[in-house]
Amino acid sequence: MTTTTGVSPQAGTTGRTASARLILLAAACGFAMIALDATAVNVALPAMGRALGGSTAGLQWVVDGYALMYAAFQISGGAISDRIGAKRMFAAGIAGFTLASAACGLAPAMWFLVAARVVQGTAAALIMPASLALVRQAFGGSPAERARAIALWTVGGATALAAGPVVGGVLTAAVSWRAIFFVNLPVGMIVLFLSARAPTSPRRSVPLDWPGQVTLVVALATLTYGVISGGQDGFGPAAVACLLVAGAAFGAFLAIEARSGHPMVPLGLFRSRTVSVAVAIGFAVNSVFYGVIFVLSLYFQRILGMSALTAGLMFVPMTALLPLANLASAWTAARAGSRLPMWTGQLLTGLTLLALASAGTAPNRWLVAGLLAPLGFGLAYAIPQMTVVLLEAIPAAQAGMAAGLLNSSRQIGSIVAVAVFGTLVAQRATFGSGMRDSLLIVAVLQLSTTAAALLMPRRA
């Protein structure tokens, strides 16, 4: 039997499926691009500093400039996507990210690289919600197919995140640190070509909380600048003034959200202990992951004299176990509930950090590599159920906003960790003690959120 156009229903379904798979590929590649650039640059930081003459503060901004804008626009990203359509926003984000990557690769000075990274982070915040919306749009029929598609989309980002340090080390050693950014150019063009096959996305009028968005950006930017500049030049009047502005901007943000008819972050959500704890865990987890990679990348190369390639390979024990830990977390949660993998994963991470800190100011490289394995496993074991618990604790209509809130809290954790840890290890003479103090800080933070997870309602 054929339709009036002469095409069999089965052929039409096959065509739609092929198109949906291409859209999924484009969305997964877009997610992978922004995840890879979040971790690959850490291993290349010493090479960037040598090439561009940057201080430790400049290298901190290479990481935090990206994460800052990514965090600040995560919550509003979903609303913007709804207003202009996911397809249009995804294309704009990919184009912006690709052009910003070219600017990063061509950077003649450290300030130029940081500025390009800020643009990259802004584009990443546009890509993230739009890519997931495209997947949901392409697989809108069967819930089972949609679930599998979202799982594959997640795998793309997780794999890139885990591979980042190794890829960064290989490209830096074999070609140049600039290759980390140039590799995005062909990928970005391919993703744009594939995403063009997506049908026009629906648009709906969604109010945007611009006052809240502006005050959040100001709060995060001045906090980051105050901590980084204070670590480099001392906490003089300029650094203190930035920190005071950050406090005032954050207070204004809370006041705006409390009075807004359409707040970016409904503060009533935090009346739920489950939501508050999940957001705190997200902050702590990223503080550990990005803070440890940042400090150890500098330690392996600046102190131990490793090449970028060797330094990247040192993170393999940490990142290789991430997919296995994710699967183990889901298996455990299905049999014993979500709380168990949440608190046990964090406890393992906290104890491992204490072991790393107790190894002294100049730990053996092989001891560090060995301890990174349980560290990575613990983090990846806790993260999936943290997300599940959060989404189960709120109404379905607020799921997108809650996911953006969680992602923002995680990115803010990475911003603060890199800013604070960079301050502690800024001087070569005190690098060892600063690294030990950094590890102790995140160990205490991780053990604190472990205790908070144990106090969550058992239903979670």
C-alpha positions as CSV (number, residue, x, y, z in Angstrom):
1,M,0.0,0.0,0.0
2,T,1.3,3.5,-0.9
3,T,0.2,7.0,0.0
4,T,-1.0,9.4,-2.6
5,T,2.6,10.6,-3.1
6,G,3.7,7.1,-4.1
7,V,5.9,6.7,-1.0
8,S,5.2,3.8,1.3
9,P,4.6,4.6,5.0
10,Q,7.5,2.4,5.9
11,A,9.8,4.3,3.6
12,G,8.6,7.6,5.1
13,T,9.2,6.3,8.6
14,T,12.7,5.2,7.6
15,G,13.4,8.6,6.2
16,R,12.3,10.3,9.3
17,T,14.4,8.0,11.4
18,A,17.5,8.7,9.3
19,S,16.9,12.4,9.6
20,A,16.4,12.1,13.4
21,R,19.6,10.2,13.7
22,L,21.5,12.9,11.9
23,I,20.0,15.5,14.2
24,L,21.0,13.4,17.2
25,L,24.5,13.1,15.8
26,A,24.6,16.9,15.4
27,A,23.3,17.5,18.9
28,A,25.7,15.0,20.5
29,C,28.7,16.5,18.6
30,G,27.7,20.0,19.7
31,F,27.5,18.8,23.3
32,A,30.9,17.0,22.9
33,M,32.5,20.2,21.6
34,I,31.6,22.3,24.6
35,A,32.5,19.5,27.0
36,L,35.9,18.8,25.4
37,D,36.9,22.5,25.6
38,A,36.0,22.6,29.2
39,T,38.7,20.1,30.2
40,A,41.2,19.9,27.3
41,V,42.7,23.3,27.9
42,N,43.8,22.5,31.5
43,V,46.7,20.3,30.3
44,A,47.7,23.0,27.8
45,L,47.8,25.9,30.3
46,P,51.6,25.9,30.8
47,A,52.2,25.9,27.1
48,M,49.8,28.8,26.7
49,G,51.6,30.7,29.4
50,R,54.9,30.2,27.7
51,A,53.6,31.2,24.3
52,L,51.6,34.3,25.4
53,G,53.6,35.3,28.5
54,G,50.7,34.8,30.9
55,S,50.8,34.7,34.7
56,T,48.9,32.2,36.8
57,A,46.1,34.7,37.0
58,G,45.9,34.8,33.2
59,L,45.7,31.0,33.0
60,Q,43.0,31.0,35.6
61,W,41.0,33.3,33.4
62,V,41.4,31.0,30.4
63,V,39.5,28.4,32.4
64,D,37.1,30.7,34.4
65,G,36.3,33.0,31.5
66,Y,34.7,30.1,29.7
67,A,33.0,28.6,32.8
68,L,31.7,32.0,34.0
69,M,29.6,32.8,31.0
70,Y,28.6,29.1,30.6
71,A,27.3,29.2,34.2
72,A,25.7,32.7,34.0
73,F,23.5,31.9,31.0
74,Q,22.7,28.3,31.6
75,I,19.4,29.1,33.5
76,S,18.2,31.6,30.9
77,G,19.3,29.4,28.0
78,G,16.2,27.3,28.0
79,A,13.9,30.3,27.9
80,I,15.8,31.9,25.1
81,S,15.7,28.7,23.2
82,D,11.9,28.6,23.6
83,R,11.5,32.1,22.4
84,I,13.6,31.9,19.2
85,G,13.3,28.2,18.5
86,A,15.8,25.5,19.3
87,K,17.0,25.0,15.8
88,R,17.8,28.7,15.3
89,M,19.5,29.0,18.7
90,F,21.5,25.8,18.2
91,A,22.8,27.1,14.9
92,A,23.7,30.5,16.3
93,G,25.5,28.8,19.3
94,I,27.5,26.5,17.0
95,A,28.4,29.3,14.7
96,G,29.5,31.5,17.6
97,F,31.4,28.7,19.2
98,T,33.2,27.9,16.0
99,L,34.2,31.5,15.3
100,A,35.3,31.9,18.9
101,S,37.4,28.8,18.7
102,A,39.2,30.2,15.6
103,A,39.9,33.4,17.6
104,C,41.3,31.3,20.5
105,G,43.6,29.4,18.2
106,L,44.8,32.7,16.6
107,A,45.2,34.5,19.9
108,P,48.3,36.8,19.8
109,A,48.1,37.7,23.5
110,M,46.7,36.3,26.7
111,W,44.0,39.0,27.0
112,F,42.8,38.1,23.5
113,L,42.6,34.4,24.4
114,V,40.6,35.2,27.6
115,A,38.2,37.4,25.6
116,A,37.7,34.7,23.0
117,R,37.1,32.1,25.8
118,V,34.4,34.4,27.2
119,V,32.6,34.3,23.9
120,Q,33.1,30.6,23.7
121,G,31.4,30.1,27.1
122,T,28.5,32.3,26.1
123,A,28.0,30.3,22.9
124,A,28.2,27.1,24.9
125,A,25.4,28.2,27.1
126,L,23.2,28.7,24.0
127,I,24.2,25.3,22.6
128,M,23.5,23.2,25.7
129,P,19.7,23.6,26.1
130,A,19.0,23.9,22.4
131,S,20.8,20.6,21.6
132,L,18.7,18.7,24.1
133,A,15.6,20.4,22.8
134,L,16.4,19.3,19.3
135,V,16.8,15.7,20.4
136,R,13.4,15.8,22.2
137,Q,11.9,17.3,19.0
138,A,13.4,14.7,16.7
139,F,12.3,11.8,18.9
140,G,9.0,13.1,20.0
141,G,7.0,9.9,19.2
142,S,8.1,7.0,21.3
143,P,9.1,7.6,24.9
144,A,11.5,4.6,24.7
145,E,13.2,6.0,21.5
146,R,13.4,9.4,23.1
147,A,15.0,8.0,26.3
148,R,17.6,6.1,24.2
149,A,18.4,9.2,22.1
150,I,18.9,11.3,25.2
151,A,21.1,8.6,26.7
152,L,23.3,8.7,23.5
153,W,23.4,12.5,23.6
154,T,24.6,12.3,27.2
155,V,27.3,9.8,26.3
156,G,28.7,12.2,23.7
157,G,29.2,14.9,26.3
158,A,30.5,12.5,29.0
159,T,33.0,10.9,26.6
160,A,34.4,14.2,25.5
161,L,34.6,15.4,29.1
162,A,36.5,12.3,30.1
163,A,38.8,12.4,27.1
164,G,39.6,16.1,27.4
165,P,42.8,16.0,29.4
166,V,44.3,13.2,27.1
167,V,43.2,14.9,23.9
168,G,44.6,18.2,25.1
169,G,47.9,16.6,26.0
170,V,48.2,14.8,22.7
171,L,47.4,17.8,20.5
172,T,49.7,20.1,22.5
173,A,52.6,17.7,22.3
174,A,52.1,16.6,18.7
175,V,51.0,20.0,17.2
176,S,50.4,22.9,19.4
177,W,48.0,24.1,22.1
178,R,46.3,26.1,19.4
179,A,45.2,22.8,17.7
180,I,42.8,22.2,20.7
181,F,40.7,25.1,19.3
182,F,41.3,24.6,15.6
183,V,39.9,21.1,15.8
184,N,36.5,22.7,16.5
185,L,36.4,24.3,13.0
186,P,35.7,21.3,10.8
187,V,33.5,19.8,13.6
188,G,31.5,23.0,13.9
189,M,30.9,23.2,10.1
190,I,29.8,19.6,10.0
191,V,27.4,20.1,12.9
192,L,25.9,23.1,11.2
193,F,25.4,21.1,8.0
194,L,23.7,18.3,9.9
195,S,21.5,20.5,12.0
196,A,20.1,22.2,8.9
197,R,18.1,19.0,8.3
198,A,16.1,19.6,11.5
199,P,12.6,20.9,11.0
200,T,11.8,24.4,12.1
201,S,11.4,24.4,15.9
202,P,8.2,25.7,17.5
203,R,8.5,29.1,19.2
204,R,6.6,30.4,22.2
205,S,6.5,33.6,24.1
206,V,8.5,33.1,27.3
207,P,9.2,36.0,29.6
208,L,12.9,36.6,30.3
209,D,14.3,37.9,33.6
210,W,16.9,40.3,32.3
211,P,17.4,42.2,35.6
212,G,18.2,38.8,37.3
213,Q,20.4,37.8,34.4
214,V,22.5,41.0,34.5
215,T,22.9,41.0,38.3
216,L,24.0,37.3,38.2
217,V,26.7,38.0,35.6
218,V,28.0,41.0,37.5
219,A,28.1,38.9,40.8
220,L,30.0,36.0,39.2
221,A,32.4,38.2,37.2
222,T,33.3,40.5,40.1
223,L,33.7,37.5,42.5
224,T,36.0,35.7,40.1
225,Y,38.0,38.9,39.4
226,G,38.3,39.8,43.0
227,V,39.6,36.3,44.0
228,I,42.0,36.0,41.1
229,S,43.4,39.5,41.3
230,G,43.7,39.2,45.1
231,G,45.7,36.0,44.7
232,Q,48.1,37.6,42.3
233,D,48.5,41.1,43.7
234,G,47.2,40.8,47.2
235,F,43.8,41.7,48.6
236,G,44.2,45.5,48.3
237,P,41.5,48.1,47.7
238,A,40.7,46.9,44.1
239,A,40.3,43.3,45.0
240,V,38.2,44.1,48.1
241,A,36.0,46.5,46.1
242,C,35.3,43.7,43.6
243,L,34.3,41.3,46.3
244,L,32.0,44.0,47.8
245,V,30.4,44.6,44.5
246,A,29.9,40.8,44.1
247,G,28.2,40.6,47.4
248,A,25.9,43.6,46.6
249,A,25.1,42.2,43.1
250,F,24.3,38.8,44.6
251,G,22.0,40.5,47.2
252,A,20.3,42.4,44.4
253,F,19.9,39.2,42.4
254,L,18.1,37.5,45.3
255,A,15.9,40.6,45.8
256,I,14.9,40.6,42.2
257,E,14.1,36.9,42.1
258,A,12.0,37.2,45.2
259,R,9.8,40.0,43.7
260,S,9.8,39.0,40.0
261,G,6.6,37.6,38.5
262,H,8.7,35.4,36.2
263,P,12.0,34.8,38.1
264,M,15.0,33.1,36.5
265,V,15.3,31.1,39.8
266,P,12.2,30.7,41.8
267,L,13.6,30.9,45.3
268,G,10.7,28.8,46.7
269,L,12.4,25.8,45.2
270,F,15.0,26.0,48.0
271,R,12.4,25.3,50.6
272,S,12.8,21.7,49.5
273,R,15.7,20.2,51.4
274,T,16.2,17.8,48.5
275,V,16.7,20.6,46.0
276,S,19.0,22.5,48.3
277,V,21.2,19.5,48.9
278,A,21.3,18.5,45.2
279,V,22.4,21.9,44.2
280,A,25.1,22.0,46.9
281,I,26.3,18.5,45.8
282,G,26.5,19.8,42.2
283,F,28.7,22.7,43.4
284,A,30.9,20.4,45.4
285,V,31.4,17.8,42.6
286,N,32.5,20.3,40.0
287,S,34.8,22.0,42.5
288,V,36.6,18.7,43.0
289,F,36.7,17.7,39.3
290,Y,37.8,21.0,37.7
291,G,39.8,22.2,40.7
292,V,41.9,19.0,40.9
293,I,42.5,18.8,37.1
294,F,43.6,22.5,37.2
295,V,46.0,22.1,40.1
296,L,47.5,18.8,39.1
297,S,48.0,19.9,35.4
298,L,50.2,22.6,36.7
299,Y,51.9,20.3,39.2
300,F,52.7,17.6,36.7
301,Q,54.3,20.1,34.2
302,R,55.6,23.1,36.3
303,I,56.9,21.1,39.3
304,L,57.6,17.6,38.0
305,G,58.6,18.8,34.5
306,M,56.3,16.4,32.5
307,S,55.4,17.0,28.9
308,A,51.8,17.9,28.1
309,L,51.3,14.4,26.7
310,T,52.5,12.7,29.8
311,A,50.5,15.0,32.0
312,G,47.3,14.2,30.0
313,L,48.0,10.5,30.3
314,M,48.3,10.9,34.1
315,F,44.5,11.6,34.2
316,V,43.5,8.4,32.4
317,P,42.9,6.5,35.7
318,M,40.6,9.3,36.7
319,T,38.6,9.7,33.5
320,A,38.6,6.1,32.1
321,L,36.3,4.9,34.9
322,L,33.6,7.6,34.4
323,P,31.3,5.6,32.1
324,L,31.6,2.5,34.2
325,A,30.8,4.4,37.4
326,N,27.7,6.0,35.7
327,L,26.4,2.5,34.8
328,A,27.2,1.1,38.3
329,S,25.3,4.1,39.8
330,A,22.2,3.4,37.8
331,W,22.4,-0.4,38.7
332,T,22.7,0.3,42.4
333,A,20.0,2.9,42.4
334,A,17.6,0.5,40.8
335,R,18.1,-1.9,43.6
336,A,18.8,0.2,46.7
337,G,17.5,3.7,45.9
338,S,19.3,6.9,44.8
339,R,20.6,7.9,48.2
340,L,23.1,5.1,48.5
341,P,25.2,5.9,45.4
342,M,25.0,9.6,46.2
343,W,26.5,9.4,49.6
344,T,28.9,6.5,49.0
345,G,30.3,8.1,45.9
346,Q,30.9,11.4,47.7
347,L,32.4,9.6,50.7
348,L,34.8,7.7,48.5
349,T,35.8,11.0,46.8
350,G,36.3,12.8,50.1
351,L,38.4,10.1,51.6
352,T,40.6,9.9,48.4
353,L,41.1,13.7,48.6
354,L,42.2,13.4,52.2
355,A,44.7,10.7,51.1
356,L,46.1,12.9,48.4
357,A,46.4,15.8,50.8
358,S,48.2,13.7,53.4
359,A,50.8,12.5,50.8
360,G,52.6,15.8,51.5
361,T,53.6,18.8,49.4
362,A,55.5,16.7,46.8
363,P,53.5,13.4,46.4
364,N,54.8,10.6,44.2
365,R,53.4,10.8,40.7
366,W,52.4,7.2,40.7
367,L,50.6,7.5,44.0
368,V,48.7,10.5,42.6
369,A,47.8,8.6,39.4
370,G,46.6,5.6,41.5
371,L,44.5,7.8,43.8
372,L,42.9,9.5,40.9
373,A,41.1,6.3,39.9
374,P,38.9,6.1,43.0
375,L,38.5,9.9,42.9
376,G,37.0,9.8,39.4
377,F,34.9,6.7,40.2
378,G,33.4,8.3,43.3
379,L,32.4,11.5,41.5
380,A,30.8,9.7,38.5
381,Y,29.1,7.3,40.9
382,A,27.3,10.1,42.7
383,I,26.5,12.5,39.9
384,P,23.7,10.6,38.0
385,Q,21.5,10.1,41.1
386,M,22.0,13.7,42.2
387,T,20.3,14.7,38.9
388,V,17.5,12.1,39.3
389,V,16.8,13.1,42.9
390,L,16.6,16.8,41.9
391,L,14.2,16.2,39.0
392,E,12.0,13.9,41.1
393,A,11.6,16.6,43.8
394,I,10.1,19.3,41.6
395,P,7.0,19.6,39.3
396,A,7.5,18.4,35.8
397,A,6.8,21.8,34.4
398,Q,9.9,23.2,36.2
399,A,12.3,20.4,35.1
400,G,14.1,22.5,32.4
401,M,14.6,25.4,34.8
402,A,15.8,23.0,37.6
403,A,18.3,21.3,35.2
404,G,19.6,24.7,34.3
405,L,19.9,25.6,38.0
406,L,21.8,22.5,38.7
407,N,24.2,23.0,35.7
408,S,24.8,26.6,36.8
409,S,25.6,25.5,40.4
410,R,28.1,23.0,39.0
411,Q,29.8,25.6,36.8
412,I,30.0,28.1,39.6
413,G,31.7,25.4,41.6
414,S,34.4,25.0,38.9
415,I,34.8,28.8,38.7
416,V,35.3,29.3,42.4
417,A,37.6,26.3,42.7
418,V,39.9,27.4,39.9
419,A,39.9,31.0,41.2
420,V,40.7,29.9,44.8
421,F,43.2,27.1,44.0
422,G,45.0,29.3,41.5
423,T,45.5,31.9,44.2
424,L,46.9,29.2,46.6
425,V,49.4,27.9,44.0
426,A,50.4,31.2,42.3
427,Q,53.9,31.2,43.8
428,R,56.3,28.4,42.8
429,A,58.0,28.4,46.2
430,T,54.7,27.7,48.0
431,F,53.1,25.5,45.3
432,G,53.3,22.3,47.3
433,S,51.6,23.7,50.4
434,G,49.0,25.5,48.3
435,M,48.2,22.3,46.4
436,R,47.8,20.4,49.7
437,D,45.5,23.2,51.1
438,S,43.4,23.1,47.9
439,L,42.9,19.3,48.3
440,L,41.9,19.7,51.9
441,I,39.4,22.4,51.0
442,V,37.5,20.2,48.5
443,A,37.9,17.2,50.8
444,V,36.0,19.0,53.6
445,L,33.5,20.3,51.1
446,Q,32.9,16.9,49.7
447,L,32.5,15.3,53.2
448,S,30.1,18.0,54.2
449,T,27.8,17.3,51.2
450,T,28.1,13.6,52.0
451,A,26.6,14.3,55.4
452,A,23.9,16.4,53.8
453,A,23.0,13.6,51.4
454,L,22.6,11.2,54.4
455,L,20.1,13.7,55.8
456,M,17.9,13.8,52.7
457,P,14.4,12.4,52.9
458,R,14.5,8.6,52.4
459,R,12.0,8.8,49.6
460,A,14.7,10.4,47.4
